């Protein structure tokens, strides 16, 4: 008996970037057995080399439309867009990690293995075109992040963060799986292409399908830290090692929004009237809760956590029109958020290399006088997160608002504009604190070369993309052209 593999859609080239990332994780695993403890910085180098190879393998996927493995994954421009974004985030994280890990006595090889595992799960999620593949991607990234959140093994806050993330994440997974089961029961398929074909306008009255979509939305909203499913975010962001928070705050959100785009815009466009109102409510709740609670925070990691909840609302606004223009704005916002939020948390990582207590905002008083470089780049990131030109954050909000105006969606737009003005307070507050006269001399460690390079590059990118937004907008527009 012969098996026709071509009939099964076996195409390893479609998932070559993911395979390279997994292969790199295996190589790092074996190297960790033989590399001396004082040379573990080499593992970061091996990680970066493997990620660069995966990055090179992602570029040929641009412009493709190759479904593979029984229509469970696809190699297309959207997958390539997120591969480049996620790999870039992971490379930058690996570059700033060694100094932080050594300072906190956390320099273990499994850190890089878990980082690569989470990245592979995120890349798989971005390329997934089946409910089962979406679930596998989410679980792979989640399990790795659960462990990374508790990586500071002797720190009580880190253990608490990992436990909360695990328990609430498991609860959200239950919603996700139950929703997938109901969607399968309503459509008879798990692949997004077949589900889209089975979902006609008449399906708008199918209660089984609608409940399934609602439960699936809960699980995805949990991953992007959207309110009211955000309860884990502040505690986990605060308790996890700062370098882990830096990575998960942007990468997880990016990968989950890739899945949201494929599900709502490409799979369920015919029943957009049914999912519009719940998603609009989630976006509005995220804007309100994120921005208003962030005002009260004196811990900068918690402030950035609530800021992330608010930005999840802004990103979700681009999904509401259900159009290519709206999804293009969402993709641009995701790329912009990845740059500016990664930079903000990377500054916290650089300052906190001597301990986690430096997340308190009072410690940042007079930072311009003590560490002018870190204060300057942090100012750029805060202005961008607030949406002030000429930073990339301004155009991110502008494109999202423009898509809402085109679709004549007014209520969420009004809320978003008001909340943007509110957000100026807590972002500018950080700048004011850094400009204030220091209370006294504080001993500081030098920022490592790799960390300084990363921070400088990200700050330049924040301003450059604000001056020339078409560089990313053209890529986002091409990647947003989804079809099944």
Order of alpha helices (4+ residues) and beta strands (2+ residues): alpha-alpha-beta-beta-alpha-alpha-alpha-alpha-alpha-alpha-alpha-alpha-alpha-alpha-alpha-alpha-alpha-alpha-alpha-alpha-alpha
